Amino acid sequence: MKVKAMIPRLATTLIGALIFPAGTVLAQTKPPVAQFWMDVATSSMSIPGMGDMESGTGSMLGGFFGGTKMGGGSPGQWLDTALHTRNRPAGTEGTHAIPPGMTMGSSLPLIPVVVEKRSAGEERESGTEQPKGKLVFYWGCGDKVRPGQPRVVDFSKSGPDEWLRFMTGRFAPDRGAKAIPGRAVWPNERDRQRVPNGASLEGEHAVSGEGVPAGLRFSLRNTYDFMPRIKMSTAGDAKASVNVSWSSVTTAQGYFLSAMGARGQEEMILWSSSEQPDPGWGLMDYMAPAQVRNLIGEKVVLAPEVQNCAIPEGIFGGVEGAMVRMIAYGPELNLAHPPRPANAKAPWEPDWAVRIRIKSTGMTVLGMEERAESRGPERSADKEREQRSSPQIEIPSIGGVLQGIFGR
């Protein structure tokens, strides 16, 4: 049995249970004629002794640290948008008129997704190899490792059922600007410009295109803008308890942290801030505020007033430069025209709907404080600029270790 084939089936079942609970009565008789999605992300990366990394660095870490579809985890502001209309189910070219505060011109083009066909040879090579090595998992904030931890899965001795139990957990359903057939998206092959630092979504937006109802217009205010960067700092040696602290992030609904590091080439150490044994594989992404509140109640997500969390003693001892990642879940805005009737049982057939999801993610590296201090406080402005533009940092090859565990 292949783990890769099992996880999507499980995810589909869970998504259905989350979206359509038992007994739900759907008043809406038809989906909106047009749906527009905006995923709004802020990404930051800081290295002890060097401060925040600039845009364009850190993209090699995106796949593991919650990057956007285009940004790949690189620091900066990121926007992903998608448009679908029932009038053109195969996809339609469109235009997203944007406010002046974006400083990206007057509009962004929306281009239908083109699916590249895979050859029969590629399909045959897509199977999962027998994993090898170990995953060692700890959880919870505090100075000491709690009884019953860690959980360990040794792939050389465990079967697929045990792997699946270890790898699954709570997750954020994908409800946003996904690039799939039938949707027109930005960024695209025609326009891949970066969102400038300091750009703002505040102001008037309009979406148009063949098959899109006239009047798909909406206005955004500062609550639904790019969130501030996460400013995260660590204190303590990686061999001991490490306190992770951060400044409160405006509009944050809650926080979640996780960390990983490699010991050797075939052992991955994992930790999450959850009070429950959840590694957070599916939580480093956009999440609706209602789900965030539920997970705060379950003690999986940290409440918005929390500003520090200690990684227990000894977890990352002997691990070279463990990475800590963090997400601040932002607000979500759902608009529709005409609006939903006050009577929940009344028929509702909106012409269009808009969903805007917002998050801010950050990353830092443990175990570099002593090296940063050893360089001393004195450094010239030229030296500082040189190091910022081309940082020489020792970051563990997480991708290489994962490849060593799971194969190519």
Stockholm file with secondary structure:
# STOCKHOLM 1.0

chainA/1-408         MKVKAMIPRLATTLIGALIFPAGTVLAQTKPPVAQFWMDVATSSMSIPGMGDMESGTGSMLGGFFGGTKMGGGSPGQWLDTALHTRNRPAGTEGTHAIPPGMTMGSSLPLIPVVVEKRSAGEERESGTEQPKGKLVFYWGCGDKVRPGQPRVVDFSKSGPDEWLRFMTGRFAPDRGAKAIPGRAVWPNERDRQRVPNGASLEGEHAVSGEGVPAGLRFSLRNTYDFMPRIKMSTAGDAKASVNVSWSSVTTAQGYFLSAMGARGQEEMILWSSSEQPDPGWGLMDYMAPAQVRNLIGEKVVLAPEVQNCAIPEGIFGGVEGAMVRMIAYGPELNLAHPPRPANAKAPWEPDWAVRIRIKSTGMTVLGMEERAESRGPERSADKEREQRSSPQIEIPSIGGVLQGIFGR
#=GR chainA/1-408 SS CCHHHHHHHHHHHHHHHHHSCTTCCCCBSSCCSEEEEEEEEEEEEEETTTEECCTTSCGGGGGGTTCCTTTTTCSEEEEEEEEEETTSTTCCCEEEECCGGGCSCSEEEEEECCCCCCCHHHHHTTSCCCCCSEEEEEESSSSSCCTTCCEEEETTTCCHHHHHHHHCCCBCCCCSCCCCTTCEEESCSSCCCCBCTTCCCCEEEEEEETTSCTTCEEEECGGGSCCCCCCEEEESCTTSCEEEEECCCTTCCEEEEEEEEESSSSEEEEEESCSSSCCCTBTSSCCCHHHHHHHHHTTSSBCTTCCEEEECTTTTTTCSSCEEEEEEEEEEEEEEESCCCSSTTSCBCCSEEEEEEEEEEEEEETTCHHHHHHTCSCCCHHHHHHHHHSCCCCCCCHHHHHHHHHCC
#=GC SS_cons         CCHHHHHHHHHHHHHHHHHSCTTCCCCBSSCCSEEEEEEEEEEEEEETTTEECCTTSCGGGGGGTTCCTTTTTCSEEEEEEEEEETTSTTCCCEEEECCGGGCSCSEEEEEECCCCCCCHHHHHTTSCCCCCSEEEEEESSSSSCCTTCCEEEETTTCCHHHHHHHHCCCBCCCCSCCCCTTCEEESCSSCCCCBCTTCCCCEEEEEEETTSCTTCEEEECGGGSCCCCCCEEEESCTTSCEEEEECCCTTCCEEEEEEEEESSSSEEEEEESCSSSCCCTBTSSCCCHHHHHHHHHTTSSBCTTCCEEEECTTTTTTCSSCEEEEEEEEEEEEEEESCCCSSTTSCBCCSEEEEEEEEEEEEEETTCHHHHHHTCSCCCHHHHHHHHHSCCCCCCCHHHHHHHHHCC
//
